[in-house]
């Protein structure tokens, strides 16, 4: 176990626990637990959104994907960045004006139906679990490398810590942990990128030219097709990435932590700048790892390439930089999984328990108690699933969560805000069809089935694409349209009311 690694690890843990302790003193109501009382400023929430978004998939998964697959790995960076335009122009302001704590609140502002709230909550929990698996897999590999402990112990350690943040600090603690980790992550990424550029004499053209000779792919490294040889599969993955962000529950939940829609918009602007700079710098992380670590060593450390960034830090800055980067990556995972646990717990405690089981007749004390029990439940299930997914690339796992979000949540969000004819039947049809289609096609895909036994199960995949978004996203929109057309007309007065609220914030 590296002494430096242990030092940075303890420092990060100590800082985040101190923040949680301070936040716990202010977390006395459901509003403070779920949304930090709506008291974050635009820049605070913007950095926190970026912190939520820059997950293990971004720092560990994309760096490894670019290092091993070149341009094909950069698809993830492009998709994640463009996705924020959808959030900024379509979702952020109406969501803030219509919602309270969760996505289901926003939808039921127009359709006050328990069936819709329950379906939205199930969709949220499904997305949270997929995303959580990715973060915990990255955490396990990282802590295994940093501290030299077994993967399963590392996963349990992260699971216990993330649950602690949510149980005691709620959204306030989660937000400030995300702000701290976003700042540290950007510092680490900029330092590594600077060192990589220095190795190439600060000549970007030279860097691109040299990459043709330092990887097994040769000239093909800088062109699409090293990993994604099927153009339809690539397009499907990009659809998931671009449209999935606008349906991610832990991102959507962040818009309820500010006081009004104007602040929500400014939050997205701040987040977009931070995210944009980061994803441009992933080129330097990936290229640097390919050139100065090598694909063999990257794969030897982790078959999916998730340790490319820490290994690059070690190659360029020794144990000091590697320990710092690994500890920051650990903070990255802690912050994201805390946000995920909170969104999953909110879906259960507020939507399922508070509004469906108790029919709204629930005290804040009862709701917070339910949220804390739900936090433990989400954490335990995620840990169990992550223990069996060690060999999967975290960027790929997150792309599946994005697929489900784009298929099940985005159609109902857009229709609720912008289509007068949309009704309860359409909302249910959109969510159920998008969710089921995405899950079934993933279960039949090459990610699960492989004749060589390299996937979870041995056998022939019945569905050829690794990401089903090109089918499941249109299926969600079509189901919402058909369900609305074949059933009774919607209440146009309610739509007019929702339109006014969505655009003005009037209650």
C-alpha positions as CSV (number, residue, x, y, z in Angstrom):
1,X,0.0,0.0,0.0
2,X,1.4,3.4,-1.1
3,X,2.0,5.8,1.8
4,X,1.1,8.7,-0.5
5,X,-1.9,6.9,-1.7
6,X,-3.1,6.3,1.8
7,X,-2.5,10.0,2.7
8,X,-4.5,11.4,-0.2
9,X,-7.2,8.8,0.4
10,X,-7.5,9.7,4.1
11,X,-7.4,13.4,3.3
12,X,-10.3,13.1,0.8
13,X,-12.3,10.9,3.1
14,X,-11.7,13.3,6.0
15,X,-12.7,16.4,4.0
16,X,-15.9,14.9,2.7
17,X,-16.9,13.5,6.1
18,X,-16.3,17.0,7.6
19,X,-18.6,18.5,4.9
20,X,-21.2,15.9,5.7
21,X,-21.0,16.7,9.4
22,X,-21.6,20.4,8.7
23,X,-24.5,19.6,6.3
24,X,-26.1,17.2,8.8
25,X,-26.8,20.1,11.1
26,X,-28.9,21.8,8.5
27,X,-30.8,18.7,7.2
28,X,-33.9,18.7,9.3
29,X,-36.7,18.7,6.8
30,X,-37.7,16.8,3.6
31,X,-36.9,19.8,1.5
32,X,-33.4,20.2,2.9
33,X,-32.8,16.4,2.6
34,X,-34.0,16.2,-1.1
35,X,-33.0,19.6,-2.5
36,X,-30.8,21.4,0.1
37,X,-33.8,23.7,0.6
38,X,-33.5,25.2,-2.9
39,X,-30.7,27.4,-1.5
40,X,-27.8,26.8,-4.0
41,X,-26.7,29.6,-6.2
42,X,-26.2,29.3,-10.0
43,X,-22.5,28.8,-9.9
44,X,-22.7,26.4,-6.9
45,X,-25.3,24.3,-8.6
46,X,-23.5,24.5,-11.9
47,X,-20.2,23.1,-10.5
48,X,-22.3,20.5,-8.6
49,X,-24.0,19.5,-11.8
50,X,-20.6,19.1,-13.5
51,X,-19.4,17.1,-10.5
52,X,-22.5,14.9,-10.8
53,X,-21.9,14.4,-14.6
54,X,-18.1,13.9,-14.5
55,X,-18.3,10.4,-13.2
56,X,-16.1,7.4,-13.2
57,X,-17.3,6.8,-16.8
58,X,-15.9,10.2,-17.8
59,X,-12.6,10.2,-16.0
60,X,-11.7,6.5,-15.9
61,X,-13.9,4.9,-18.7
62,X,-13.4,7.5,-21.4
63,X,-9.7,7.9,-20.8
64,X,-9.3,4.1,-21.2
65,X,-11.7,3.9,-24.2
66,X,-9.6,6.6,-26.1
67,X,-6.3,5.0,-25.1
68,X,-7.4,1.6,-26.4
69,X,-9.7,2.5,-29.2
70,X,-8.7,5.9,-30.4
71,X,-11.4,8.0,-32.1
72,X,-14.1,5.4,-31.2
73,X,-13.5,6.2,-27.5
74,X,-13.9,9.9,-28.2
75,X,-17.5,9.3,-29.2
76,X,-18.4,9.2,-25.6
77,X,-16.9,12.7,-25.0
78,X,-18.8,14.1,-28.0
79,X,-22.1,12.5,-26.9
80,X,-21.9,13.6,-23.3
81,X,-21.0,17.2,-24.2
82,X,-23.7,17.7,-26.9
83,X,-26.3,16.3,-24.4
84,X,-26.1,19.5,-22.4
85,X,-27.6,21.4,-25.2
86,X,-30.7,19.3,-24.9
87,X,-30.9,19.9,-21.2
88,X,-30.3,23.7,-21.6
89,X,-32.8,24.4,-24.3
90,X,-35.6,21.9,-23.6
91,X,-35.6,20.6,-20.1
92,X,-34.0,22.8,-17.4
93,X,-36.5,25.7,-17.1
94,X,-39.8,23.8,-17.4
95,X,-38.6,21.1,-15.1
96,X,-37.6,23.5,-12.4
97,X,-40.9,25.4,-12.7
98,X,-43.1,22.3,-12.6
99,X,-41.3,20.0,-10.2
100,X,-40.6,19.8,-6.5
101,X,-38.4,16.9,-5.6
102,X,-38.5,14.3,-8.3
103,X,-39.2,13.7,-12.0
104,X,-42.6,12.2,-11.1
105,X,-43.5,15.5,-9.5
106,X,-43.0,17.3,-12.8
107,X,-45.1,14.7,-14.7
108,X,-47.9,14.6,-12.2
109,X,-48.2,18.4,-12.3
110,X,-50.2,17.6,-15.4
111,X,-51.4,14.1,-14.8
112,X,-52.2,13.5,-11.1
113,X,-52.2,9.7,-11.3
114,X,-50.6,7.3,-8.9
115,X,-49.9,4.9,-11.8
116,X,-47.8,7.5,-13.5
117,X,-45.9,8.4,-10.3
118,X,-45.2,4.7,-9.6
119,X,-44.0,4.0,-13.2
120,X,-41.7,7.1,-13.1
121,X,-40.3,6.0,-9.8
122,X,-39.6,2.5,-11.1
123,X,-37.8,4.0,-14.2
124,X,-35.7,6.2,-11.9
125,X,-34.7,3.2,-9.7
126,X,-33.7,1.2,-12.8
127,X,-31.5,3.9,-14.2
128,X,-30.0,4.5,-10.8
129,X,-29.0,0.9,-10.4
130,X,-27.3,0.7,-13.9
131,X,-25.4,3.9,-13.2
132,X,-24.5,2.8,-9.7
133,X,-23.0,-0.5,-11.0
134,X,-20.7,1.5,-13.3
135,X,-19.5,3.8,-10.5
136,X,-18.9,0.9,-8.1
137,X,-17.0,-1.1,-10.7
138,X,-14.7,1.9,-11.3
139,X,-14.4,2.4,-7.6
140,X,-13.4,-1.2,-7.0
141,X,-10.7,-1.2,-9.7
142,X,-9.4,2.2,-8.5
143,X,-9.1,1.4,-4.8
144,X,-7.7,-2.0,-5.6
145,X,-4.9,-0.2,-7.5
146,X,-4.5,2.6,-5.0
147,X,-4.5,0.7,-1.7
148,X,-3.8,-2.8,-2.8
149,X,-6.9,-4.3,-1.4
150,X,-9.3,-6.8,-2.9
151,X,-12.0,-5.6,-5.4
152,X,-14.9,-6.8,-3.2
153,X,-13.6,-5.0,-0.2
154,X,-13.1,-1.8,-2.2
155,X,-16.7,-2.0,-3.4
156,X,-18.0,-2.5,0.1
157,X,-15.9,0.5,1.4
158,X,-17.3,2.8,-1.2
159,X,-20.8,1.5,-0.6
160,X,-20.6,2.3,3.1
161,X,-19.2,5.8,2.6
162,X,-21.7,6.8,0.0
163,X,-24.6,5.7,2.2
164,X,-23.1,7.7,5.1
165,X,-23.1,10.9,3.0
166,X,-26.8,10.5,2.1
167,X,-28.1,9.3,5.4
168,X,-26.7,12.2,7.4
169,X,-26.1,15.0,5.0
170,X,-28.7,14.7,2.3
171,X,-28.5,17.0,-0.8
172,X,-26.5,19.7,0.9
173,X,-23.6,17.3,1.8
174,X,-23.9,15.6,-1.6
175,X,-23.8,19.0,-3.4
176,X,-20.7,20.3,-1.6
177,X,-18.9,17.0,-2.0
178,X,-19.6,17.3,-5.8
179,X,-18.3,20.8,-5.8
180,X,-15.1,19.9,-4.1
181,X,-14.5,16.9,-6.3
182,X,-15.3,18.8,-9.5
183,X,-12.6,21.4,-8.6
184,X,-10.0,18.8,-7.7
185,X,-10.8,16.7,-10.8
186,X,-10.4,19.7,-13.1
187,X,-7.0,20.5,-11.4
188,X,-5.8,16.9,-11.9
189,X,-7.0,16.7,-15.5
190,X,-5.4,20.1,-16.4
191,X,-2.1,19.1,-14.8
192,X,-1.9,15.7,-16.6
193,X,-2.9,17.3,-19.9
194,X,-0.2,19.9,-19.5
195,X,2.4,17.2,-18.9
196,X,1.2,15.2,-21.9
197,X,1.5,18.3,-24.1
198,X,5.0,19.0,-22.7
199,X,6.0,15.5,-23.8
200,X,4.9,16.4,-27.3
201,X,6.8,19.7,-27.2
202,X,3.5,21.6,-26.8
203,X,2.7,20.7,-30.4
204,X,-0.8,19.3,-30.8
205,X,-0.2,18.4,-34.5
206,X,2.9,16.4,-33.5
207,X,0.8,14.6,-30.9
208,X,-1.8,13.5,-33.4
209,X,1.0,12.5,-35.9
210,X,2.9,10.5,-33.4
211,X,-0.2,8.6,-32.2
212,X,-0.3,6.8,-35.6
213,X,2.9,4.9,-34.7
214,X,2.6,4.2,-30.9
215,X,-0.5,2.0,-30.9
216,X,-1.3,-1.4,-32.3
217,X,-4.1,0.1,-34.5
218,X,-1.6,2.3,-36.4
219,X,-3.1,4.8,-38.8
220,X,-6.6,3.5,-38.0
221,X,-6.3,4.8,-34.4
222,X,-7.3,8.3,-35.4
223,X,-10.3,7.1,-37.5
224,X,-13.6,5.6,-36.5
225,X,-13.9,1.8,-36.8
226,X,-11.3,0.4,-34.4
227,X,-14.0,-0.8,-31.9
228,X,-17.3,0.2,-33.5
229,X,-17.3,-1.4,-36.9
230,X,-21.1,-1.3,-37.2
231,X,-22.2,2.2,-38.1
232,X,-25.7,1.6,-36.8
233,X,-24.4,0.5,-33.5
234,X,-22.3,3.7,-33.2
235,X,-25.3,5.8,-34.1
236,X,-27.4,4.0,-31.5
237,X,-24.9,4.7,-28.8
238,X,-24.7,8.4,-29.7
239,X,-28.5,8.7,-29.5
240,X,-28.4,7.3,-26.0
241,X,-25.6,9.7,-24.9
242,X,-27.1,12.8,-26.5
243,X,-30.7,12.3,-25.3
244,X,-30.1,10.4,-22.2
245,X,-28.8,13.2,-20.0
246,X,-32.1,15.0,-20.1
247,X,-33.7,11.9,-18.5
248,X,-31.2,11.1,-15.8
249,X,-32.9,11.4,-12.4
250,X,-29.8,12.5,-10.5
251,X,-29.1,15.3,-13.0
252,X,-32.8,16.4,-13.2
253,X,-33.0,16.4,-9.4
254,X,-30.3,19.1,-9.3
255,X,-32.6,21.7,-10.9
256,X,-34.8,21.6,-7.7
257,X,-31.8,22.8,-5.6
258,X,-32.1,26.4,-6.8
259,X,-34.7,29.0,-6.1
260,X,-36.0,29.7,-9.6
261,X,-35.8,28.9,-13.4
262,X,-33.4,31.7,-14.1
263,X,-30.9,30.2,-11.6
264,X,-31.5,26.8,-13.1
265,X,-30.5,28.1,-16.6
266,X,-27.4,29.8,-15.2
267,X,-26.5,26.5,-13.5
268,X,-26.5,24.7,-16.9
269,X,-24.4,27.4,-18.5
270,X,-21.7,27.0,-15.8
271,X,-21.9,23.2,-16.0
272,X,-21.6,23.3,-19.8
273,X,-18.4,25.3,-19.7
274,X,-16.8,23.0,-17.1
275,X,-18.0,19.8,-18.8
276,X,-16.9,21.2,-22.3
277,X,-13.3,21.9,-21.1
278,X,-13.1,18.5,-19.4
279,X,-14.2,16.5,-22.4
280,X,-11.7,18.3,-24.7
281,X,-9.0,17.3,-22.2
282,X,-10.0,13.7,-22.4
283,X,-8.1,13.6,-25.7
284,X,-4.9,14.3,-23.9
285,X,-5.7,11.7,-21.2
286,X,-6.4,9.0,-23.7
287,X,-3.6,9.8,-26.1
288,X,-1.1,10.2,-23.2
289,X,-2.1,6.8,-21.8
290,X,-1.7,5.1,-25.2
291,X,1.7,6.7,-25.8
292,X,3.4,6.6,-22.3
293,X,1.7,3.6,-20.7
294,X,0.8,1.4,-23.6
295,X,-2.2,-0.8,-24.3
296,X,-0.6,-3.9,-22.8
297,X,0.0,-2.3,-19.4
298,X,-3.4,-0.7,-19.4
299,X,-5.2,-3.9,-20.1
300,X,-3.0,-5.8,-17.6
301,X,-4.1,-3.4,-14.8
302,X,-7.8,-3.6,-15.8
303,X,-9.2,-5.5,-18.8
304,X,-11.7,-2.8,-19.6
305,X,-9.0,0.0,-19.5
306,X,-10.5,1.8,-16.5
307,X,-7.1,2.4,-14.9
308,X,-5.6,4.3,-17.9
309,X,-5.7,7.8,-16.3
310,X,-4.1,6.8,-12.9
311,X,-1.4,4.8,-14.8
312,X,-0.7,7.8,-17.0
313,X,-0.4,10.0,-13.9
314,X,2.1,7.6,-12.5
315,X,4.1,7.5,-15.8
316,X,4.3,11.3,-15.9
317,X,4.4,12.4,-12.3
318,X,5.4,9.4,-10.3
319,X,3.6,8.1,-7.2
320,X,2.8,11.6,-6.0
321,X,0.6,12.5,-9.1
322,X,-0.7,9.0,-9.4
323,X,-1.8,9.0,-5.7
324,X,-3.4,12.4,-6.1
325,X,-5.3,11.5,-9.3
326,X,-6.5,8.2,-7.8
327,X,-7.7,9.9,-4.7
328,X,-9.5,12.5,-6.8
329,X,-11.1,9.8,-8.9
330,X,-12.2,8.2,-5.7
331,X,-13.8,11.5,-4.6
332,X,-15.4,11.6,-8.1
333,X,-17.1,8.2,-7.6
334,X,-18.1,9.0,-4.0
335,X,-19.8,12.2,-5.1
336,X,-21.7,10.7,-8.0
337,X,-22.8,7.6,-6.2
338,X,-24.1,9.8,-3.3
339,X,-26.2,11.7,-5.8
340,X,-27.5,8.5,-7.3
341,X,-28.4,7.0,-4.0
342,X,-30.2,10.2,-3.1
343,X,-32.2,10.2,-6.3
344,X,-33.1,6.6,-5.9
345,X,-34.1,7.1,-2.3
346,X,-36.2,10.1,-3.2
347,X,-38.1,8.1,-5.8
348,X,-39.0,5.5,-3.3
349,X,-39.6,7.6,-0.2
350,X,-41.3,10.6,-1.8
351,X,-43.1,8.9,-4.8
352,X,-43.8,5.3,-3.8
353,X,-44.0,5.6,0.0
354,X,-45.2,9.1,0.5
355,X,-47.6,9.6,-2.4
356,X,-48.7,6.1,-3.3
357,X,-48.6,4.0,-0.1
358,X,-49.4,6.8,2.3
359,X,-51.5,8.8,-0.3
360,X,-49.8,12.0,0.7
361,X,-50.6,11.6,4.4
362,X,-47.1,11.4,5.6
363,X,-45.1,13.6,8.0
364,X,-41.7,14.9,7.1
365,X,-40.1,12.8,9.8
366,X,-41.7,9.6,8.4
367,X,-40.7,10.6,4.8
368,X,-37.1,11.2,5.8
369,X,-37.0,7.9,7.7
370,X,-38.2,6.1,4.6
371,X,-35.6,7.9,2.5
372,X,-32.8,6.8,4.8
373,X,-34.0,3.1,4.7
374,X,-34.3,3.4,0.9
375,X,-30.8,4.7,0.7
376,X,-29.5,1.6,2.4
377,X,-31.6,-0.6,0.2
378,X,-30.3,1.0,-3.1
379,X,-26.7,0.8,-1.8
380,X,-27.0,-2.9,-0.9
381,X,-28.5,-3.9,-4.2
382,X,-26.0,-1.9,-6.2
383,X,-23.1,-3.4,-4.3
384,X,-24.3,-7.0,-5.0
385,X,-24.7,-6.3,-8.7
386,X,-21.3,-4.5,-9.0
387,X,-19.5,-7.5,-7.5
388,X,-20.4,-9.5,-10.7
389,X,-19.6,-6.8,-13.2
390,X,-15.9,-6.2,-12.5
391,X,-14.7,-6.8,-16.1
392,X,-17.0,-4.3,-17.8
393,X,-15.9,-0.9,-19.0
394,X,-17.6,1.7,-16.9
395,X,-18.2,4.1,-19.9
396,X,-20.2,1.3,-21.6
397,X,-22.3,0.6,-18.5
398,X,-23.2,4.3,-18.1
399,X,-24.2,4.4,-21.8
400,X,-26.8,1.7,-21.0
401,X,-28.2,3.9,-18.2
402,X,-28.4,6.8,-20.6
403,X,-30.2,4.6,-23.1
404,X,-32.9,3.8,-20.5
405,X,-33.2,7.4,-19.5
406,X,-33.6,8.5,-23.1
407,X,-36.1,5.7,-23.9
408,X,-38.4,5.9,-20.8
409,X,-38.0,9.4,-19.3
410,X,-37.3,11.8,-22.2
411,X,-40.4,11.1,-24.3
412,X,-42.8,11.7,-21.4
413,X,-40.9,14.9,-20.3
414,X,-41.1,16.4,-23.8
415,X,-44.7,15.4,-24.4
416,X,-45.8,16.6,-21.0
417,X,-44.3,20.1,-21.7
418,X,-44.9,20.5,-25.4
419,X,-47.9,18.4,-26.6
420,X,-51.5,19.4,-25.9
421,X,-52.9,16.0,-26.9
422,X,-50.7,14.0,-24.5
423,X,-52.7,12.2,-21.8
424,X,-52.4,9.7,-19.0
425,X,-52.5,6.6,-21.2
426,X,-49.8,8.1,-23.4
427,X,-47.6,8.8,-20.5
428,X,-47.8,5.3,-19.1
429,X,-47.3,3.8,-22.6
430,X,-44.2,5.9,-23.3
431,X,-42.5,5.1,-19.9
432,X,-43.4,1.4,-19.9
433,X,-42.5,0.8,-23.6
434,X,-39.3,2.7,-23.4
435,X,-38.2,1.0,-20.2
436,X,-39.1,-2.6,-21.2
437,X,-37.8,-2.3,-24.8
438,X,-34.4,-1.0,-23.6
439,X,-34.1,-3.7,-20.9
440,X,-35.2,-6.6,-23.1
441,X,-32.9,-5.6,-26.0
442,X,-29.9,-5.2,-23.6
443,X,-30.7,-8.7,-22.2
444,X,-30.5,-10.1,-25.7
445,X,-27.5,-8.1,-26.8
446,X,-23.8,-9.1,-27.2
447,X,-23.1,-7.4,-23.9
448,X,-24.8,-10.3,-22.2
449,X,-24.3,-13.2,-24.7
450,X,-21.1,-14.2,-26.4
451,X,-20.2,-17.4,-28.2
452,X,-16.6,-17.1,-26.8
453,X,-17.7,-16.7,-23.3
454,X,-16.3,-13.1,-23.0
455,X,-19.7,-11.6,-21.9
456,X,-21.8,-12.5,-18.9
457,X,-23.4,-15.5,-20.5
458,X,-22.1,-17.9,-23.2
459,X,-24.3,-18.1,-26.3
460,X,-25.4,-16.3,-29.4
461,X,-26.9,-12.8,-29.0
462,X,-30.4,-12.5,-30.5
463,X,-30.1,-8.7,-30.8
464,X,-26.9,-7.5,-32.7
465,X,-26.4,-4.0,-31.3
466,X,-24.5,-3.3,-28.0
467,X,-26.8,-0.3,-27.3
468,X,-30.5,-0.5,-28.3
469,X,-31.2,3.3,-28.2
470,X,-31.8,3.5,-31.9
471,X,-34.9,1.3,-31.4
472,X,-35.9,1.9,-27.8
473,X,-35.9,5.7,-27.9
474,X,-38.3,5.9,-31.0
475,X,-40.3,3.1,-29.4
476,X,-40.9,5.3,-26.3
477,X,-42.0,8.3,-28.4
478,X,-44.2,6.2,-30.7
479,X,-45.9,4.5,-27.7
480,X,-46.6,7.9,-26.1
481,X,-48.1,9.2,-29.4
482,X,-50.2,6.1,-30.1
483,X,-51.4,5.8,-26.5
484,X,-52.6,9.4,-26.5
485,X,-54.3,9.2,-29.9
486,X,-56.3,6.0,-29.2
487,X,-57.5,7.1,-25.8
488,X,-59.6,9.9,-24.5
489,X,-58.5,13.5,-25.1
490,X,-56.4,15.2,-22.6
491,X,-57.7,18.1,-20.4
492,X,-56.7,21.1,-22.5
493,X,-57.3,23.5,-19.6
494,X,-54.7,21.5,-17.6
495,X,-52.3,21.7,-20.4
496,X,-52.7,25.5,-20.6
497,X,-52.1,25.7,-16.9
498,X,-49.0,23.6,-17.1
499,X,-47.7,25.7,-20.1
500,X,-48.0,28.9,-18.1
501,X,-46.3,27.4,-15.1
502,X,-43.5,25.8,-17.2
503,X,-42.7,29.1,-18.9
504,X,-43.3,31.6,-16.1
505,X,-42.8,29.7,-12.8
506,X,-46.1,30.9,-11.5
507,X,-47.8,28.5,-9.0
